[in-house]
Amino acid sequence: MISVRGLKKSFGEQVLYDGAELQLNAGDRYALVGPNGAGKTTLFKMLLGEEELEGGSIEWKRGAKAGYLPQENAPIGPETVLETALAHRSDPDGRETAKAKKILMGLGFQVKDFDRHLSELSGGWAMRAALGRLLVEEPELLLLDEPTNHLDLVTLLWLQEYLQGYPGAILMISHDRAFIDNVCSAIVAVEEKRLKIYRTNYDGFLAEREAARERLMSAWKQQQDEIEAMKEFIMRNRARVSTASRVQSVMKKLEKIEEIVLPPSSKTVSISFPQPGRTGTTVLKLKNVFKSYGPTKVYEGLDFELERGWKMAFVGPNGAGKSTLLKVIGEIIPIDSGERVLGHNVKVGYFSQHRAGQLEPKHTVLQEAMKVGRTNGDLFTRTVLGTFLFPGDTVHKKVEVLSGGEKSRLQLAKLLLDPPNVLLLDEPTTHLDLTSVEALVGALKKFEGTICAISHDVYFLNAVADHVVHVVQGKVTVFPGNFDYFLRRQAQLDAEAAKNRPEPTAAQKAETEAENLYEASKEARRRAKSLEKAAAELERLHAELERIAHEMSDPGLYEDFERVTKVGEEMEAVQAAIQLKEEEVRRLSAGS
């Protein structure tokens, strides 16, 4: 489908690709991985022809179409959500419309959202609509740049299952290891300005890459020993006449050696939270809490207790109140009534997925970091920032020019500079690359304080959480164990509920049947209207064809070559349109 040969690309002095090669065939499912700044998104833009190549070539299979989901800023037009999903079809039939609605609902939209205009939606929901359009259209290749960034956990799991059955090829950038393992069959790693395919899951990729590095290091050490031995022999024997010929032979051999070059060590985030002061056994209690936003009630009579050392994952459908609960725990927002009781020596640190108000755009990285932990000296602050990949003069960069990943790392650094003993984390892995997520997981597992986290990253949840808080319709249920255990337990509870659910009454069955009949009747009326419209258009096209045939019967026509050509092209276009419209009439008449 796509052949990348000898690809070269750089920005200024930074070389991204030099001789990169990649073959992507129909049905391939590849995850493109590499550190921030390695050129992953740039590769997507080159594949799409939006970024020029400096060398090499990219060849597409003739007729192949790609669908691209950018990481942020999906195009927003005047269309409604449903119109966006069906944008590739000028006159969608009932089957296509039903498919679009099903996909949109899988992505978290409700029926009432279908007629909402994109301009009314947040950026995250506009991205969901854009993803819906791609899934409905089903291009031969999906290019997905961090497709899970704007999804909640429930929607992510739906998308994961949907992509497993997607008929086309997929090339995606993602920081979610579990998502990669469940969707992709191979890893394409950006390494040393090349693209290397590992036909395994993410853990296998890490193991294979580490084994390759160890083999390279061993070969390098062996070669260095040989070179040193040759140099020593030359130095020891070059003045002796009896060994002159052997010295010359060794010198020639030394000159011909192609030295193994070790790749530079990749810079990774090194995160280590200082162990916090110890709290009491009970960190926090919420008693009979009521919280609403205007007329919308989120919680009523909520009781919740948080114990020292618990690492809790908050899960539930979008809009269930997870972020609200996190903010109530951290006293980021007030409660309407009830009690919030803090335990002994509790100090809360809050990380928000929405950076507005969390960082001052006009500050430099260093100024922003110095705002917290005011007893920290300049040297200590710079050292901490260096561990979060802000070395040297990069601490003087303005916050407003930082990437999403850099802003997330800065917020985490601020938490470290003023260490709490209760961490509240709202989507901490969004915009972090895979190595940064791994570093954060390692630090949180060693953290001896208490953690409450919201995340759509299944790997993160399983690695960090020892309790799951299920939030749905204002009710909060705590499950011991990680996220995988919660899913198994939830499946058991759902099965038990289904087993005990009473059979619908005759009246309920009749009501359901009536609703189905109404929908079927509604669809039949729509199809009849479409058939009437298609038949009228077909009649018009036949009349147009007769007019053109009459014009072509005029002998004077053939005295003007340009006119003959134009009329011939018109006839071909009308004949093609008639063929398509006849097929549409047949389809509508058959009810398909």
VEXDREN-2710 file (C-alpha; in Angstrom, 1 decimal):
% VEXDREN-2710
k/r/px/py/pz
1/MET/0.0/0.0/0.0
2/ILE/2.8/2.4/0.9
3/SER/6.5/2.1/0.1
4/VAL/8.9/4.5/1.9
5/ARG/12.4/4.4/0.4
6/GLY/15.6/6.3/1.5
7/LEU/13.6/8.9/3.3
8/LYS/15.5/12.0/4.4
9/LYS/14.1/14.9/6.5
10/SER/15.6/17.5/8.8
11/PHE/14.6/20.8/10.5
12/GLY/17.6/23.1/10.6
13/GLU/20.5/21.2/12.1
14/GLN/18.2/18.5/13.6
15/VAL/18.2/15.4/11.3
16/LEU/15.0/13.4/11.8
17/TYR/15.3/10.8/9.1
18/ASP/18.3/9.7/7.0
19/GLY/17.7/6.7/4.7
20/ALA/14.5/5.5/6.5
21/GLU/12.6/2.7/4.9
22/LEU/9.1/1.3/5.5
23/GLN/6.7/-1.1/3.7
24/LEU/3.1/-0.9/4.8
25/ASN/0.7/-3.5/3.3
26/ALA/-3.1/-3.9/3.4
27/GLY/-4.2/-5.2/6.8
28/ASP/-1.0/-4.2/8.6
29/ARG/-1.5/-2.8/12.2
30/TYR/1.6/-0.8/13.2
31/ALA/2.3/1.4/16.2
32/LEU/4.8/4.2/15.5
33/VAL/6.9/4.8/18.6
34/GLY/9.8/7.0/19.5
35/PRO/10.7/9.8/21.9
36/ASN/9.0/13.3/21.7
37/GLY/10.7/15.2/18.9
38/ALA/11.8/12.1/17.0
39/GLY/9.6/13.0/14.0
40/LYS/6.5/10.7/14.3
41/THR/3.9/13.4/13.4
42/THR/6.3/14.7/10.7
43/LEU/6.3/11.2/9.1
44/PHE/2.5/11.3/9.0
45/LYS/2.6/14.7/7.3
46/MET/5.1/13.4/4.7
47/LEU/3.0/10.4/4.0
48/LEU/0.0/12.7/3.4
49/GLY/2.0/15.1/1.2
50/GLU/1.7/17.9/3.7
51/GLU/5.5/18.0/4.4
52/GLU/8.2/18.0/1.7
53/LEU/10.8/15.3/1.5
54/GLU/14.5/16.2/1.4
55/GLY/15.4/12.9/-0.2
56/GLY/14.0/9.4/-1.0
57/SER/10.5/8.6/-2.1
58/ILE/7.0/7.7/-0.8
59/GLU/4.9/5.6/-3.2
60/TRP/1.2/4.9/-2.7
61/LYS/-0.8/2.1/-4.2
62/ARG/-2.9/3.6/-7.0
63/GLY/-6.4/4.5/-5.7
64/ALA/-5.5/3.9/-2.0
65/LYS/-7.1/6.4/0.3
66/ALA/-5.9/7.5/3.8
67/GLY/-7.9/8.9/6.7
68/TYR/-5.9/11.1/9.1
69/LEU/-6.8/12.0/12.7
70/PRO/-4.5/14.8/14.0
71/GLN/-3.5/14.8/17.6
72/GLU/-5.4/18.1/18.2
73/ASN/-7.4/20.8/16.4
74/ALA/-9.7/18.8/14.2
75/PRO/-11.3/21.0/11.5
76/ILE/-14.6/22.5/12.6
77/GLY/-17.2/23.6/10.0
78/PRO/-20.9/24.4/10.0
79/GLU/-21.9/20.7/9.9
80/THR/-23.8/18.8/12.6
81/VAL/-22.2/15.8/14.4
82/LEU/-24.2/13.3/12.2
83/GLU/-23.4/15.3/9.0
84/THR/-19.7/15.2/9.9
85/ALA/-19.8/11.4/10.3
86/LEU/-21.5/11.1/6.8
87/ALA/-19.5/13.8/5.1
88/HIS/-18.1/11.4/2.6
89/ARG/-21.5/10.6/1.2
90/SER/-23.7/13.2/-0.6
91/ASP/-26.9/11.0/-0.2
92/PRO/-26.4/8.4/2.5
93/ASP/-28.9/5.6/2.6
94/GLY/-30.5/4.1/5.8
95/ARG/-27.8/1.5/6.3
96/GLU/-25.0/4.1/6.2
97/THR/-26.9/6.4/8.5
98/ALA/-27.5/3.6/11.0
99/LYS/-23.8/2.7/10.9
100/ALA/-22.8/6.3/11.5
101/LYS/-25.2/6.6/14.5
102/LYS/-23.9/3.4/16.0
103/ILE/-20.3/4.5/15.7
104/LEU/-21.1/8.0/17.2
105/MET/-22.8/6.4/20.2
106/GLY/-19.8/4.1/20.6
107/LEU/-17.7/7.3/20.8
108/GLY/-19.8/8.6/23.6
109/PHE/-22.3/10.8/21.7
110/GLN/-26.0/10.6/22.6
111/VAL/-28.9/10.7/20.2
112/LYS/-29.6/14.3/21.2
113/ASP/-26.1/15.2/20.1
114/PHE/-26.5/14.2/16.5
115/ASP/-28.0/17.5/15.4
116/ARG/-25.6/19.6/17.4
117/HIS/-23.2/21.7/15.3
118/LEU/-19.5/21.1/15.7
119/SER/-19.0/24.8/16.7
120/GLU/-21.0/24.1/19.8
121/LEU/-18.6/21.3/21.0
122/SER/-15.4/21.4/22.9
123/GLY/-12.2/20.5/21.1
124/GLY/-12.2/17.0/22.6
125/TRP/-15.7/16.3/21.3
126/ALA/-14.9/17.7/17.9
127/MET/-12.0/15.3/17.8
128/ARG/-14.4/12.4/18.5
129/ALA/-16.7/13.6/15.7
130/ALA/-13.7/13.6/13.3
131/LEU/-12.7/10.1/14.4
132/GLY/-16.3/9.0/13.8
133/ARG/-16.1/10.3/10.3
134/LEU/-13.0/8.2/9.6
135/LEU/-14.5/5.1/11.0
136/VAL/-17.7/5.5/9.0
137/GLU/-15.8/6.2/5.8
138/GLU/-13.4/3.2/6.3
139/PRO/-10.4/4.4/4.2
140/GLU/-7.8/1.7/3.2
141/LEU/-5.4/3.3/5.8
142/LEU/-6.0/5.0/9.1
143/LEU/-3.3/7.4/10.3
144/LEU/-4.1/8.0/13.9
145/ASP/-2.1/10.5/16.0
146/GLU/-2.8/9.8/19.7
147/PRO/-6.4/8.8/19.0
148/THR/-7.1/8.1/22.7
149/ASN/-6.0/11.5/24.1
150/HIS/-9.6/12.9/24.1
151/LEU/-11.4/9.8/25.1
152/ASP/-12.6/8.6/28.5
153/LEU/-11.9/5.0/29.6
154/VAL/-15.2/3.5/28.5
155/THR/-14.9/5.0/25.0
156/LEU/-11.3/4.0/24.7
157/LEU/-12.2/0.3/25.4
158/TRP/-15.0/0.6/22.7
159/LEU/-12.6/2.0/20.2
160/GLN/-10.0/-0.6/21.0
161/GLU/-12.5/-3.4/20.2
162/TYR/-13.8/-1.6/17.1
163/LEU/-10.3/-1.2/15.6
164/GLN/-9.6/-4.9/16.2
165/GLY/-12.2/-5.6/13.5
166/TYR/-11.3/-2.7/11.2
167/PRO/-11.0/-3.9/7.6
168/GLY/-8.2/-1.6/6.6
169/ALA/-4.6/-1.0/7.6
170/ILE/-3.7/1.1/10.7
171/LEU/-0.6/3.2/11.5
172/MET/-0.9/5.0/14.8
173/ILE/1.0/7.0/17.3
174/SER/0.0/6.3/20.9
175/HIS/1.5/6.5/24.4
176/ASP/-0.9/3.8/25.7
177/ARG/0.9/0.5/25.9
178/ALA/-2.2/-1.6/26.5
179/PHE/-4.1/0.1/23.6
180/ILE/-1.1/-0.6/21.3
181/ASP/-0.9/-4.3/22.4
182/ASN/-4.6/-4.8/21.8
183/VAL/-4.8/-3.1/18.4
184/CYS/-1.4/-3.5/16.7
185/SER/0.6/-6.5/15.6
186/ALA/3.9/-4.8/15.2
187/ILE/6.0/-1.8/16.5
188/VAL/7.7/0.6/14.1
189/ALA/10.4/2.4/16.1
190/VAL/12.1/5.6/15.1
191/GLU/15.8/4.6/15.9
192/GLU/18.9/6.3/14.7
193/LYS/17.0/8.3/12.0
194/ARG/15.7/5.0/10.6
195/LEU/12.5/3.0/10.9
196/LYS/12.8/-0.5/12.4
197/ILE/9.9/-2.9/12.5
198/TYR/9.6/-5.2/15.6
199/ARG/6.9/-7.9/14.9
200/THR/5.9/-8.2/18.5
201/ASN/3.9/-6.4/21.3
202/TYR/5.4/-3.5/23.2
203/ASP/7.0/-5.6/26.0
204/GLY/8.5/-7.8/23.3
205/PHE/9.8/-4.7/21.5
206/LEU/11.5/-3.4/24.6
207/ALA/13.1/-6.8/25.2
208/GLU/14.3/-7.2/21.6
209/ARG/15.7/-3.6/21.5
210/GLU/17.5/-4.1/24.8
211/ALA/18.9/-7.4/23.5
212/ALA/20.1/-5.8/20.3
213/ARG/21.8/-3.0/22.3
214/GLU/23.6/-5.5/24.5
215/ARG/24.8/-7.4/21.4
216/LEU/26.0/-4.2/19.9
217/MET/27.8/-3.2/23.1
218/SER/29.4/-6.6/23.3
219/ALA/30.6/-6.4/19.7
220/TRP/31.9/-2.8/20.3
221/LYS/33.8/-3.9/23.4
222/GLN/35.3/-6.8/21.5
223/GLN/36.3/-4.6/18.6
224/GLN/37.8/-2.0/20.9
225/ASP/39.9/-4.7/22.6
226/GLU/41.2/-5.8/19.2
227/ILE/42.0/-2.3/18.1
228/GLU/43.9/-1.6/21.3
229/ALA/45.8/-4.9/20.9
230/MET/46.8/-3.9/17.3
231/LYS/47.8/-0.4/18.4
232/GLU/49.9/-1.9/21.3
233/PHE/51.6/-4.3/18.9
234/ILE/52.4/-1.5/16.5
235/MET/53.9/0.7/19.2
236/ARG/55.9/-2.1/20.7
237/ASN/57.4/-3.5/17.4
238/ARG/57.5/-0.6/14.9
239/ALA/61.2/0.1/15.7
240/ARG/62.3/-3.5/15.1
241/VAL/63.6/-4.5/11.7
242/SER/62.7/-8.1/12.2
243/THR/59.0/-7.3/12.7
244/ALA/58.6/-4.4/10.2
245/SER/56.6/-6.5/7.7
246/ARG/54.2/-7.7/10.4
247/VAL/53.8/-4.2/11.7
248/GLN/52.9/-2.9/8.2
249/SER/50.4/-5.8/7.8
250/VAL/48.7/-4.9/11.2
251/MET/48.6/-1.2/10.3
252/LYS/46.8/-2.0/7.0
253/LYS/44.4/-4.2/8.8
254/LEU/43.7/-1.5/11.4
255/GLU/43.1/1.1/8.6
256/LYS/40.5/-1.2/7.0
257/ILE/38.5/-1.8/10.2
258/GLU/35.0/-0.2/10.1
259/GLU/34.5/0.9/13.7
260/ILE/31.2/0.1/15.4
261/VAL/29.5/3.3/16.4
262/LEU/27.4/3.2/19.6
263/PRO/24.1/5.2/19.3
264/PRO/23.9/8.1/21.8
265/SER/22.0/7.3/24.9
266/SER/18.4/8.4/24.7
267/LYS/17.4/11.0/27.2
268/THR/14.6/9.8/29.4
269/VAL/12.6/11.4/32.2
270/SER/13.9/10.4/35.6
271/ILE/11.1/10.9/38.1
272/SER/11.4/10.3/41.8
273/PHE/9.0/11.7/44.3
274/PRO/10.5/12.4/47.7
275/GLN/8.8/10.3/50.3
276/PRO/6.2/12.5/52.0
277/GLY/5.4/13.1/55.6
278/ARG/3.2/10.4/57.1
279/THR/-0.5/11.1/57.4
280/GLY/-3.0/9.6/59.8
281/THR/-4.5/6.2/58.9
282/THR/-7.6/7.9/57.5
283/VAL/-6.6/10.5/55.0
284/LEU/-10.1/12.0/54.3
285/LYS/-13.8/11.4/54.9
286/LEU/-16.7/12.8/52.9
287/LYS/-20.0/12.7/54.8
288/ASN/-23.4/13.1/53.2
289/VAL/-22.0/15.4/50.5
290/PHE/-24.3/17.1/48.0
291/LYS/-22.8/18.7/44.9
292/SER/-24.5/20.2/41.8
293/TYR/-23.7/22.5/38.9
294/GLY/-26.8/24.7/38.7
295/PRO/-29.8/22.4/38.1
296/THR/-27.5/19.4/37.4
297/LYS/-27.1/17.2/40.5
298/VAL/-23.9/15.3/40.5
299/TYR/-23.8/13.8/44.1
300/GLU/-26.4/13.5/46.8
301/GLY/-25.7/11.9/50.2
302/LEU/-22.3/10.8/49.1
303/ASP/-20.1/9.0/51.7
304/PHE/-16.5/8.3/50.9
305/GLU/-13.4/7.4/52.8
306/LEU/-9.7/7.4/51.7
307/GLU/-7.1/5.5/53.6
308/ARG/-3.3/6.1/53.9
309/GLY/-1.2/4.4/51.2
310/TRP/-4.2/3.6/48.9
311/LYS/-3.6/4.0/45.2
312/MET/-7.1/4.5/43.7
313/ALA/-8.2/4.6/40.1
314/PHE/-11.4/6.5/39.4
315/VAL/-13.3/5.0/36.5
316/GLY/-16.8/5.4/35.0
317/PRO/-18.5/6.8/31.9
318/ASN/-17.9/10.3/30.6
319/GLY/-19.7/12.9/32.7
320/ALA/-20.3/10.5/35.7
321/GLY/-18.5/12.9/38.1
322/LYS/-15.0/11.5/38.4
323/SER/-13.2/14.8/38.0
324/THR/-15.8/16.4/40.3
325/LEU/-15.0/13.9/43.0
326/LEU/-11.3/14.4/42.6
327/LYS/-11.8/18.2/42.9
328/VAL/-14.0/17.8/46.0
329/ILE/-11.4/15.6/47.6
330/GLY/-8.7/18.2/46.9
331/GLU/-11.0/21.1/47.9
332/ILE/-10.4/22.5/44.4
333/ILE/-14.2/23.2/44.3
334/PRO/-16.6/23.7/47.2
335/ILE/-19.4/21.3/48.2
336/ASP/-23.0/22.5/48.5
337/SER/-23.6/20.7/51.8
338/GLY/-22.1/17.9/53.9
339/GLU/-18.7/17.5/55.4
340/ARG/-15.2/17.1/54.1
341/VAL/-12.9/16.0/56.9
342/LEU/-9.1/15.9/56.4
343/GLY/-6.9/13.5/58.4
344/HIS/-3.8/14.4/60.4
345/ASN/-0.9/16.0/58.5
346/VAL/-2.5/15.8/55.1
347/LYS/-1.0/17.8/52.2
348/VAL/-2.7/17.6/48.9
349/GLY/-1.2/18.0/45.4
350/TYR/-3.4/18.3/42.4
351/PHE/-2.5/17.7/38.7
352/SER/-5.2/18.8/36.2
353/GLN/-5.6/17.6/32.7
354/HIS/-6.8/21.2/31.9
355/ARG/-3.7/23.4/32.1
356/ALA/-5.7/26.7/32.0
357/GLY/-5.0/28.4/35.3
358/GLN/-2.3/25.9/36.3
359/LEU/0.6/27.4/34.4
360/GLU/1.3/31.1/33.7
361/PRO/2.0/31.4/29.9
362/LYS/4.3/34.4/30.2
363/HIS/6.5/32.8/32.8
364/THR/9.7/30.9/31.9
365/VAL/10.0/27.3/32.9
366/LEU/12.3/28.3/35.7
367/GLN/10.0/31.1/36.9
368/GLU/7.1/28.7/37.0
369/ALA/9.0/26.1/38.9
370/MET/10.3/28.7/41.4
371/LYS/6.7/29.6/42.4
372/VAL/6.4/26.5/44.5
373/GLY/8.6/25.2/47.3
374/ARG/10.0/28.7/47.8
375/THR/12.7/27.5/50.1
376/ASN/14.2/25.5/47.1
377/GLY/17.4/27.1/45.7
378/ASP/18.0/27.9/42.1
379/LEU/20.5/24.9/41.7
380/PHE/18.1/22.4/43.2
381/THR/15.2/23.6/41.1
382/ARG/17.3/23.4/37.9
383/THR/18.4/19.9/38.9
384/VAL/14.8/18.8/39.3
385/LEU/13.9/20.4/35.9
386/GLY/16.8/18.6/34.3
387/THR/15.4/15.3/35.3
388/PHE/12.2/16.3/33.5
389/LEU/14.1/17.0/30.3
390/PHE/14.5/20.8/30.8
391/PRO/18.3/21.0/30.8
392/GLY/20.5/24.0/30.6
393/ASP/19.1/27.1/28.9
394/THR/15.8/25.3/28.1
395/VAL/14.6/26.5/31.5
396/HIS/14.3/30.0/30.0
397/LYS/11.7/28.9/27.5
398/LYS/8.3/30.6/27.9
399/VAL/5.5/28.3/29.0
400/GLU/3.4/29.6/26.1
401/VAL/5.7/27.9/23.6
402/LEU/5.9/24.5/25.3
403/SER/4.4/21.4/23.7
404/GLY/1.6/19.5/25.5
405/GLY/4.1/16.9/26.7
406/GLU/6.5/19.6/28.0
407/LYS/3.7/21.3/29.9
408/SER/2.7/18.0/31.5
409/ARG/6.3/17.4/32.6
410/LEU/6.5/20.9/34.1
411/GLN/3.4/20.3/36.1
412/LEU/4.8/17.1/37.4
413/ALA/8.0/18.8/38.3
414/LYS/6.1/21.4/40.3
415/LEU/4.5/18.6/42.3
416/LEU/8.0/17.2/43.0
417/LEU/9.3/20.6/44.1
418/ASP/6.6/20.9/46.7
419/PRO/5.9/17.3/47.6
420/PRO/2.5/16.4/48.9
421/ASN/1.5/13.2/50.7
422/VAL/-1.8/12.9/48.8
423/LEU/-1.6/13.1/45.0
424/LEU/-4.7/13.8/42.9
425/LEU/-3.9/13.1/39.2
426/ASP/-6.4/13.9/36.5
427/GLU/-5.2/12.2/33.2
428/PRO/-1.5/12.6/34.0
429/THR/-0.3/10.6/31.0
430/THR/-2.0/12.7/28.3
431/HIS/0.7/14.2/26.1
432/LEU/3.5/12.1/27.6
433/ASP/5.5/9.8/25.4
434/LEU/5.8/6.1/26.3
435/THR/9.1/6.4/28.1
436/SER/7.8/9.3/30.2
437/VAL/4.7/7.3/31.1
438/GLU/7.0/4.4/32.2
439/ALA/9.1/6.7/34.3
440/LEU/6.0/8.2/36.0
441/VAL/4.6/4.7/36.7
442/GLY/7.9/3.7/38.3
443/ALA/7.9/6.8/40.5
444/LEU/4.2/6.4/41.6
445/LYS/4.7/2.7/42.5
446/LYS/7.5/3.7/44.9
447/PHE/5.5/6.7/46.3
448/GLU/4.6/5.9/49.9
449/GLY/1.8/8.5/50.0
450/THR/-1.8/8.2/48.8
451/ILE/-2.9/8.5/45.2
452/CYS/-6.2/9.1/43.5
453/ALA/-6.0/9.0/39.7
454/ILE/-8.2/9.4/36.7
455/SER/-6.8/7.9/33.5
456/HIS/-7.8/6.3/30.2
457/ASP/-4.5/4.5/30.0
458/VAL/-5.2/0.9/30.9
459/TYR/-1.5/0.1/31.4
460/PHE/-1.1/3.0/33.8
461/LEU/-4.2/1.9/35.8
462/ASN/-3.1/-1.7/36.1
463/ALA/0.5/-0.8/37.0
464/VAL/-0.4/1.8/39.7
465/ALA/-3.8/1.2/41.2
466/ASP/-4.6/-1.2/44.0
467/HIS/-8.2/0.0/44.4
468/VAL/-10.8/1.0/41.7
469/VAL/-13.5/3.6/42.5
470/HIS/-16.4/3.0/40.1
471/VAL/-18.4/6.3/39.6
472/VAL/-21.7/6.0/37.8
473/GLN/-24.9/8.1/38.1
474/GLY/-23.8/9.7/41.4
475/LYS/-23.0/6.4/43.1
476/VAL/-19.5/5.5/44.2
477/THR/-18.4/1.9/44.7
478/VAL/-14.9/0.8/45.7
479/PHE/-13.3/-2.4/44.5
480/PRO/-10.0/-3.8/45.8
481/GLY/-7.5/-4.7/43.1
482/ASN/-6.3/-3.2/39.8
483/PHE/-8.3/-2.4/36.7
484/ASP/-8.2/-5.8/35.2
485/TYR/-9.7/-7.3/38.4
486/PHE/-12.4/-4.6/38.4
487/LEU/-13.4/-5.6/34.8
488/ARG/-13.6/-9.2/35.7
489/ARG/-15.7/-8.5/38.8
490/GLN/-17.9/-6.1/36.9
491/ALA/-18.6/-8.8/34.3
492/GLN/-19.6/-11.2/37.0
493/LEU/-22.0/-8.7/38.6
494/ASP/-23.5/-7.9/35.1
495/ALA/-24.0/-11.6/34.5
496/GLU/-25.7/-12.1/37.8
497/ALA/-28.0/-9.1/37.3
498/ALA/-29.0/-10.3/33.8
499/LYS/-29.7/-13.8/35.3
500/ASN/-32.0/-12.3/37.9
501/ARG/-33.6/-9.7/35.6
502/PRO/-37.4/-10.5/35.2
503/GLU/-38.8/-11.3/31.8
504/PRO/-40.5/-8.3/30.2
505/THR/-44.3/-8.3/30.5
506/ALA/-46.6/-8.7/27.6
507/ALA/-47.3/-4.9/27.7
508/GLN/-43.5/-4.2/27.6
509/LYS/-43.0/-6.6/24.7
510/ALA/-45.9/-4.9/22.8
511/GLU/-44.5/-1.5/23.5
512/THR/-41.1/-2.5/22.2
513/GLU/-42.7/-4.1/19.1
514/ALA/-44.7/-1.0/18.5
515/GLU/-41.5/1.1/18.7
516/ASN/-39.7/-1.2/16.2
517/LEU/-42.7/-1.0/13.8
518/TYR/-42.7/2.8/14.1
519/GLU/-39.0/2.9/13.3
520/ALA/-39.4/0.5/10.4
521/SER/-42.3/2.6/9.0
522/LYS/-40.3/5.7/9.4
523/GLU/-37.4/4.1/7.4
524/ALA/-39.8/2.9/4.8
525/ARG/-41.2/6.4/4.3
526/ARG/-37.7/7.8/4.0
527/ARG/-36.8/5.2/1.5
528/ALA/-40.0/5.8/-0.5
529/LYS/-39.2/9.5/-0.6
530/SER/-35.6/8.8/-1.7
531/LEU/-36.9/6.4/-4.4
532/GLU/-39.3/9.1/-5.7
533/LYS/-36.4/11.6/-5.9
534/ALA/-34.1/9.1/-7.6
535/ALA/-36.7/8.1/-10.1
536/ALA/-37.4/11.8/-11.0
537/GLU/-33.6/12.4/-11.4
538/LEU/-33.3/9.3/-13.6
539/GLU/-36.1/10.6/-15.8
540/ARG/-34.4/13.9/-16.1
541/LEU/-31.1/12.2/-17.1
542/HIS/-32.8/10.2/-19.8
543/ALA/-34.3/13.4/-21.2
544/GLU/-30.8/15.0/-21.2
545/LEU/-29.4/11.9/-23.0
546/GLU/-32.1/12.2/-25.7
547/ARG/-31.3/15.9/-26.1
548/ILE/-27.6/15.1/-26.6
549/ALA/-28.4/12.3/-29.0
550/HIS/-30.5/14.7/-31.1
551/GLU/-27.7/17.2/-31.1
552/MET/-25.2/14.6/-32.3
553/SER/-27.5/13.7/-35.2
554/ASP/-26.9/17.2/-36.6
555/PRO/-24.4/16.9/-39.5
556/GLY/-23.2/20.5/-38.9
557/LEU/-21.9/19.4/-35.5
558/TYR/-19.0/17.5/-37.0
559/GLU/-17.6/20.7/-38.7
560/ASP/-16.5/21.9/-35.2
561/PHE/-14.0/19.5/-33.6
562/GLU/-14.0/21.1/-30.1
563/ARG/-17.8/21.1/-30.1
564/VAL/-17.9/17.4/-31.1
565/THR/-15.4/16.6/-28.3
566/LYS/-17.4/18.5/-25.7
567/VAL/-20.7/16.9/-26.7
568/GLY/-19.1/13.5/-26.6
569/GLU/-17.8/14.1/-23.1
570/GLU/-21.3/15.3/-22.0
571/MET/-22.8/12.1/-23.4
572/GLU/-20.3/9.9/-21.5
573/ALA/-20.9/11.8/-18.2
574/VAL/-24.7/11.5/-18.6
575/GLN/-24.5/7.8/-19.4
576/ALA/-22.3/7.2/-16.3
577/ALA/-24.8/9.2/-14.2
578/ILE/-27.7/7.1/-15.5
579/GLN/-25.9/3.9/-14.6
580/LEU/-25.3/5.1/-11.0
581/LYS/-28.8/6.4/-10.6
582/GLU/-30.3/3.1/-12.0
583/GLU/-28.3/1.2/-9.4
584/GLU/-29.6/3.5/-6.7
585/VAL/-33.2/3.0/-7.9
586/ARG/-32.7/-0.8/-7.9
587/ARG/-31.3/-0.7/-4.4
588/LEU/-34.1/1.5/-3.0
589/SER/-36.7/-0.6/-4.7
590/ALA/-35.2/-3.8/-3.1
591/GLY/-35.3/-2.1/0.3
592/SER/-31.5/-2.5/0.9
END
